[in-house]
Amino acid sequence: MSLANSTVSTDGEHHHSLQLLTLNDNALDTIEVIAEHPSTGEVVHEEFTGSHQRIPREELQRRDITVSDILAHEAGVQSRQMGGFGAFSSFTVRAASAAQTGVYLDGVLLNSAGNAVVDLSMLELMNIESIDVYRGASPAQLGFGSIGGAINLRSPTVLREETSTIALLGVGSFNTQQAQLLHRSRSGAWDVVGAFSLQQSDNDYSFLDSAGTPLNADDDTQQNRHNAQVRRVSGLARAGIQWSAQSRSDVTLQTTQRELGVPEWRNAENNEAELVSDNLQLQLTHTIDSIGDWNSRHTAYWHAQNELFDDSLAQVGLGAKRTDSENQTKGLLSYWEHIGSARTSSVSMEVREETKLASDLLATQFNYRVQRQSVNASVQSVSYHWNDRLMIVPAIRWQSHQNRYDRITGIDSAERSAGELSPSLGVRYSASNTLSARANLGRYYREPSFDELFASRGLYTGNSDLAPEEGLNADIGIHWQPTESLELDSSVFASWRDELISTVYDARGIGRTINLGKAQILGVELSANWSITPTVSMRANVTVQDAKSLLEFDAFDGKQLPGEAQQSAYFRLQRTQHNTRVFIETDGAWNRFYDQANVLPAKDRWVQNLGVDWHRGRWTISGALTNLTDQNVEDFNGLPRPGRSFSLSITTEL
């Protein structure tokens, strides 16, 4: 018998293969085992001690739910949405807000000082290859450390010699329509990915309108949602070239444009308020390995966001409004790593500039411009001990920010500088090949956003003296995989947060941001993945948490954080037989409140979905019934989500 080993580098992934060629004189079919090794700058999960889950491409190919829904299926994650498809949606991780949790595109932070919260409804599933969810602890490769952890969106890539073009057409309830196209190909050293998506919906779903009097059922009426229509267009272009086995370049351009009606609590039929959003991300990455004993990855990026809100007729807010917000982020990121026999060391440095131009087109005295320049650095060491059973990962991050604010139409100006050190320590012990334990401790910060620091418009004013929000996170966990078909994971987590930013109102009704509160979060996460038979699989997770405010005000002290469910769960059962897949899933959230005083409880959520995929040749037909019990969930008080709906899509490989 003869053996041959080979290593192939494609699209930044190193593929190691072992081939069995011949046995004596009898020819055998080649047996090739391929394992992917993350490219330089990617998170090596074998060297990460925190709680982590990867959502694979197979799950993201669904067309019946959104990015926020998929994230909510993970332990410790809860999603919130202001209505139907395309409406603003966000998430929390272990009771940390979306502003306290970093969202990344291929390792580059999307959160900005101008838009502290990433609107998940602007993300297109077709433009995402996989999603990595990091709860609590954040990998050093992502640079910034956030109180809640991190969500890393990975763009589509080309694997080996893959060439494919996929087209999709879909329809659904509420006059929902979608058309999508995805192409991947390779030619010599080059590989390209292109994607286009057009989706629109009337969002005229039925709901029970309480007329603003939830305690009086006599005036409740069943109505269709008005002015919630949406149209979203997105595109992705990605190209890469493999210069050599040690060098590669990639450029990624992603753009999304959305036109969204803005409904109001009275559900007025003549409402014409509208929000138009444009997002663009441009990233250029160059990887150079084997510079002496070091590997490196360097990224230049430019992100732009524009939002135009038009309520000129004063149908949604307290008065007429027409505002334009322009946000830009540009920066350079450099990551270096040294891989030794018993230790891996890494260093990263990022220089970042963020700007915001806020214009009130009806009241120009509130226009302002603000700029933030940041330097972020991190150092991490991964060392192995006791025959590689014990892994110790200390890290330290340093962030420095300098802000300048100018009122365009006045003489007001302000400056602010801040810097923070964030140490962390992770440990993992492998008792056997099937059982491991982990523990993490780290301190994280969130610098206030531009609006919290400087905005001054109408009944709201910022505060340039705000301190950063602080969080001390700790968790311990156990991972057990006794067989290839069964995987169990558990985590106990705690977080102590200080200097939480809130808006308080004086006797005149004017709000001002201040560092008001503290919070203590304690919780448990349990998850299981089980392939019961070769055709039947099950996935489930449960999260129980106590997210408690610690405030000086008796009315708020000891209360649950607004919007946070104390219990949440997800269960999915799937059967695959020949060319057909059928699944049923359910997720729920219980015991949550809309307000800080916990006097306004939210209804419990318990939603079931049913789906089927049928595949034959180049064709796939997918159908789903969502929210079988027809429950109008209100993540935000007075803004119901759709009830029961259906979706149907046809996909073909061209």
N, C-alpha and C positions, 0 to 999 in steps of 0.2 A: 504494500500500500504506500502511496506517496501523498504528501501533504503540501499545500501551498497556502501561504498567508499573504494577505494584501490589505492595504489601507487606502481608501479613496476619500478625498475631501470634496464635498459637494454642498454648495449653498451654505458654507460656513459650518456644516456638520461633518465630523470625521466618522466614517463608517469603517469599522474593523470587521474583516470577514475571514473565516476559516473554511477552506474548500477541501473536500475529499475527492481526489481525482480518479484514481484507479485502484483496484485490488487484484494483484496478480495479473492474469490475462483477461479477466472478466471486466468489461466496461460497466461502470455504474453511473447513474445520473448524478450530476454535481449537486452536492448538499452544501448550501451556503447559509451561514448564520451571520446576520448583520446586527450590529449594535451601534446606536447613535451616541456620540459623545458631544456634549454641548460645546459650541464654539467659544472662543475667548470672549469674556464679558457676559456670557450667559450664566445664569444661576446653576451651579452644580448641586442638585438636591441631595446627593449623598453627603455633601459637606454643609448642609443647612440643618440646624437643630430645632427650628421653629415648627409650628403647625402649618401644613401646606397641603393644597389639593390642586391638581391639574384637571381642568375641564377640557376634554379632547375634542377634536374636530367633529367626531361623530355626533356629539351632543349639540354642537353649534350649528349643525346642518338643519335643525328643526326650524320650521317657518311659522309655527303656531304661537310662539312666545318670544319675548324680547331678552336683551342682555340682562336687564335687571331681574327678570324672572329666573333666568338661569343661575345668576349669582345667589339668589335667595334659596336655591336648592342645596346650598353648601352650609355645613355646620357653622354657627356663629354669625351668619350673614343674614340681614333682613333688608328687604327692598321697599321702596315707597314710590308711588306713581300718582300723578295728579289727574288721571283720567284714562282715556283710551290710548291706542297706538299713537306714538309720536309726542305724547304729552311729557312734560318734565318728569324725570325719574331719577332717583338717587338710591343710596344704600347706607347701611351702617355695618360695621364689623366689631363685634364684641362691645356694642353700645357706643362705639366711637363714630362720630358723624362723618359724612362724606368729605367735609373739609379737613377732618383729622386723619384721613386715609388717602394715601397716594394712589393715583391711577396712572399707569405708565403705558407707553406705546413702544415696544421693543426696547425697554429699559430707559426711556426718556420720559420724564414727568410731564403729565398733561395738566395737572392742577396748576393754577397760576395765582398771583396776587390779585389780578383783576377778576378772575373767575375761580374762586377757591373750591367750588363744587363742580365736578365734571358731570354734565347732563348725560346720563346713559342713553337717553332716547336719541342722541345724535350719533350713536355707534351702530354700524351696520354689521350684522353677524357674518355676512359673506366676506367681509374684509378681515376676519379674524381666524387664524389657524388654531389657536388654543388660548386658554386663559389660565394663568397661575394665580391662585389666591393664597396670600400669606397673612395669617391671623396673628396679630400681636407683634411678633418680631419681624423685622424686614431684612432681607439679604443685603450685604454690603455692596453687591454689584449694582444695586439700584440707587446707590448714592444717598439720597434723602432718607431719613428715618421718620416715620409717622406714628402717631399714637395708636391708630387702629391697625396698622400693618400696610399691606400693599396689594394692588391688583395689577398684574402685568399682562397686557394684551399683546399677543405675538402675531405678526403679520403672516399671510400665506407665503410659503416657500415652494421651491421646486425640488422634489426628491429624486436624485439620481437622474435617469434618462426620461423622466416623466414628461409626457406631452398630452394635454387634455384641454377640452373646451366644454364647459357645462352651461346649459341654458335652462332657465326656470320661468314658468308662468304660474301665477297663483291668484286665487280669489278667496273671499271670505265674507263673513257677516259685516253689516254696516257699510256695504259697498266698498270693501277693502280689495285693492288690486295691487299686484306686484309683478315686476319683470326684472330678471337678473341674469347676468352673464359673467362667467369666470373663466379665464384662460391662463394656463401654465405651460411653459415650453422651455427647452434647452437647445442651444446650438453652440457646439464647441465649448469655449470657456464661459459663454454668456448664458444667463437664464433670466426669464422675464415672467412677471405675473401681472395680469390686468383684470380689473373687476368693475362692473357697472351695476347699479341698482336703482330702480324707480319704484317707490311705494306710495300709495295714497289711500285715504279712507275718509268717509263722511263722519265717522264716529257718532252717528245719531242713535246711539243705543238707548234702551228704555231704562228708567230708574224711578224710584219713588221719591218725589220731591216733597220735603217736609215744610216747605214755604218758610224756612227759618225758624219754625217753632217745633222742635223735636219732641216736646212734652205734650203737644196737642195733635192727636191723630185725626181730628175731624177735618182739618184743612189739607191733609196729604192727598196728592194726586200723582198718578202715573204719567210721566212725560218722557218725550224723547230729548236727548241732549242737543242743545243748539250751539252753533258757532264753535264746534270742536273739531272741524275738518282739518286735515293735515296732508301735506305733500312733501315728500322727502326724496332727494336725489343725492346719491353718493357715488364716488369713484375712487379707485385705487390703481396706482401704477408703481411697479417695483421692478428694478433691474439690478442684476449683480454680475460681476465678472471675477473669475478665479484666476488671479495673475500667476500664482504658483501654489505649491502645497502649503506655503506659509503666509500667503498674502491674498486678500480678497477685499473687494469694494462693493457696497450696496447703496442704492439710492431709493428712497420711498417717498411717494407723494400721495396723500390722502385728502380728500375734500368731501364735505357734506353741506348741502343747502336744504333748509327746511322752512316751509311756510305753514304757520300754525294759528288757527283761530283760538282766542282766549275766552272761554266761557266765564260767566259770573254766577254768584250763588243763587240769584233769582231765576236763572236760566232764561233770560229775556230772549225772545225770538228775533228782535231787531238789533241785537248786539253785533257790532262790527269790529271789536278790538282784535288786533293781530300782532303776532310776534314773528319776525323774520330773522333767521339765524344762519350764519355762514361760518364754517370751520375749515381750516386748512392746516395740515401738518406736512412739513418737508424735512426729511432727515437724510444725511449722508454719513455713512459709516465706513471706516477703513480698518481692517484687521491686519496686523503684522505680528507673526509669531517667530519664535526662535531668534530674538535679538539677544544674543548671548544666552543667558538662562531665563530670559523673560519673554512673556507673550503680552501683546497689547491690543487695545481696541480704542479707536478715536472716533467721536461723533460730533458733527456740526448740525444744528437744527434751527428751524424757524417755524413757530406756530402762530397762527393768526385767528382771531375770533371776532366776529362782528354781530351785534344784535340790535335790531330796530324794533322798538315797541311802540305801537300806535293805538292810543285810547283817546283820540282827540275829542270824542263825544262824551267823555267822562262816564262811560257805561260800566266800567269795572272797578276803578279806584274812587278815591274821594274827590278827585278833580281831573280836569283834562290833562292828558300827558302824551308827549311824543318824545321819546328819548332814543339816543343813539350811543352805543357803547362799542369802542374799538380797543381790543386787547392784542398785544403782540409780545411774544417771548422768543428770544434768540439766545443761543449759548454754544459753548464748546465743552465736551466731556471727554476725559482721557482716563482709561483704565489699564492698569498694569498688574500682572500676576506672575509669581515665581512658584513653580511646582517642584518640590523636592521629594525625597524618598519618604519622609515622615512629617513634612510640613508644607502647607501651601500659604503663601503670603500674597496679599493684594493691596494696592494703593490706587485711589481714584481722586480726581480733582475735576471740579466743574466750575466754570465761570458763566453766569447767567444774568441777562438783563430783561426786565419785564416792564412794560409801559401800558398805561390805560388812558384813553381820552374819552371822558364822559360828557355828553352834550344833551342838554334839555332844550329841544327845539322850540318849546313854547315859553320857556323861562330861562333865558341865557345867563342870568346871574348865578345860576347853580352849576355852570359848566366848570370842569376842572381837568387838569392833567397831572398824572403822578407817575413816578419812575422808581423802580427798585433794582439795585445792582447787588448780586449775591455771589459769594464764593463758598463752595461746599467741598469738603475734603473728608475722606474716610480711609482708615487703615484697619486691616483685618488679618488675623493669623489663624490657620486651621492646623492643629497638631494632633498626632495620633500617639496613643500610649497603650501599654498592656496588650501587646500583640494586635494592635489596631482595634481593640474592643472599646476603648475610651477615646472620644473625640472632644477636644476643648477648643472653643471658638471665641476668643475675646475680640472686640472691635471698638473703635472710637470714631465718632463723627464730629466734625466742626462745621458750623454754619455761621456765616457773617452776612448781614443785610444792611444796606444803606438806602433810605427812601428820601425822595424829594417830592413835595406837593406844591402845585401852583394853581390858584384860582384864575382862570383865563380872563374873566371879565372884571376882576378886582385886584386888590393889592395883597390879599392874604397869601401866605406861603408858610411852609413848615418843612423841617427836616427831622430825620429820625435814623439812628443807627443802633444795631443790636448784634449780638453774637452769642452763640450757645455751644456747649460741648455736650455730646450725647454718648456716654459709654454704654456698652452692653456686653453680656457674657452668655454664651450658650454651651451646653454640655449634652453629649449623647453617649449612652453606654449600651453596647450590644451584648446582651447576655447569651445569645445564640444567633443562629442564622434566621430565626423566626421571631425573636422577641427583643425589643429594644425599648429603652426609656430615655426621656429627654427633659431638659429643664432650661429655662431662659429667664434672664433678668435684664432690663434695659430702661433707660430714661430717654424720652422723646419730647419734642417741642413742636408747636405750630405757631409760626409768625402770623400776626393778624393780617387780614386782607386789606386791600386799598379802601374798600367801602367802610370797613370797621374803623380804620385809622383816620380817614380824611373826608369821607362823603359828607356833604352838607346840603340837603335839599328838603325844603318844605318842613315837615314835622320830624325830621331825623337829622342828627349831627354825629359825626365821627369823633374819635378821641385819639389824638396822636401820642398820648402817654400810655397807651395800653401795653401791658406786659404780654409776652408770649404765653400761650396755653402750655401747660406742662403735664406729662404723664409718666408715671412709673409703672411698667408692666412686668408681670411675673406669670409664668405658667410652668406646669409639669405635665408630661404626657407619657402614655404607653402605647406602643404599636406592636400588634401581634398578628402574624400571618402563618398559622399552623400548616396550611396547605396552599397550593396555587389558586384554589377556588374560593378561599375564605380569607378576608382581611378585616381586622377590627382595630379601631383607634379610639383613644379617650384622652381628654385634656381637662385639667382643672386650671382656671385662669383667674387672675386678679389684676385690677388696674386702679391706681389712685391718681386722680386728676385734680389739678389746681389751676387757679387763675382763669377759669372758664369764662369766656366772653358772652355777655348777655346785654340786651337792650332794656334800659329802665326809662320810665316816663315820669316827668314832673307834673306839677299841678296844672300846667298849661297844656298838657298832652304832648309835649315835645320829648322825643326819645333820644337817648345818648348811650353809646356803647361804653361799658365799664367791665373791669375784671371783678366778677361778682362771686363766682361759686367754686365749690369743690364737688367732687363726685367720687364714689367708691363703687366699683363694679366687681362682682364675684360671680363665677359661673362654671358650668360643667358642659362639655361637648362629648357626645358619643356618636360614632359612625360605624357602619358596617357595609361591606360589599361581599356578596355571596353568589357564586355561580352554582346554583342548586343542581342543575343538570347541564349537559352540553347545550341545551336549547332554552333553559329557563334561568334567569338571573334576578337578583334582588339587590336594591340599594336603599339604605335608610340612615337618617341621622336625627338626633334630638339635641336641643340646646336649652338649658335652664340657666337663667341669669337673674341677678338682683342688681339692677342699675340704679343706685340710690344717690339723690342729691344731698349734699352736706352744706347747707346754707344757714346764714344768721337769721333769716326770716322764718318764723315758726310755721307759716302757711306752706312753705316749700321744703323745709328741712325734713329729711328722711323719706321724701316722696320719690317715686320712680321717674326716671328721665322721660320727658314727653316723647311719645311715638315708639318707645321700646317695649316689645313684648317680653313678658317674663318667661314664657315658654314658647318654643317653636319646634316644628318637626317636619320631616319630609320622608316619604316612602314611595318607592317605585318598584313595580313588578313587570318584567319583560319576558316575552317568549318569542324566539326566532325559529321558524320552521321553514326549511327550503328557502324560498324567495320572499317570505312574508315575515314582518315583524309587528307584533302587537304589544302595546304597553298601556298600563294604567298607573297613574301617579296621584298623590295627594300631598298637599302641604298646608300647614296651619300655623296660626299665631294667636296666642291667648294672653289676656290680662295686660292691656296697654291703655294708655291715656293720651289725650290730645294736649293737655295743659300741664304746667308745672305744679299746680296745686292738686292734681289728680282728682278733680271734681267732675271732669268730663270724660267718661270712659268711652273707648272705641269698641265697636262690636268685634267679637272674635272672628277670625278668618279661618275657614276650613273649605278649601277648594280642591276639586277633583278634575283631572283631565284624562282623556282617552284618545289614543292615537294608533294609526296603522300605516305601515309602509309596505308597498308591493313593488318588487323589482323583477324586471325581465329584460335581458339584453342590455340595451343602452337606455332603457326607460325606467323611471321610478315614479310611482304615484303615491302621494302622501296625503292623508286626511286626519283631521283631529277635531274633537269636540272639547272645548275648553270651558271650565267652570260649569260642570254638569248640574250643580244645584242652583244655578242662576242667582248667585249672591253678588250684590253690588258692594264690593269692598271699598271702604273709605280710608285710605292711608292718610289723607289730609281731610280734616273735617269739612264737610260740605262739597267735596269734590269726588263723586263716586266713580269707580272704575266700571267697565262693562260687565254685564252678567253673562249668561250662556252665549257662546258663539261657536262658529265652525270655520275651518279653513281647509282648502283643497289646493294642492300644487302638483304640477307635472314637471319633471326634470328629465333632460336627455343629454347624453354625451354626443357632441357633434363630431 
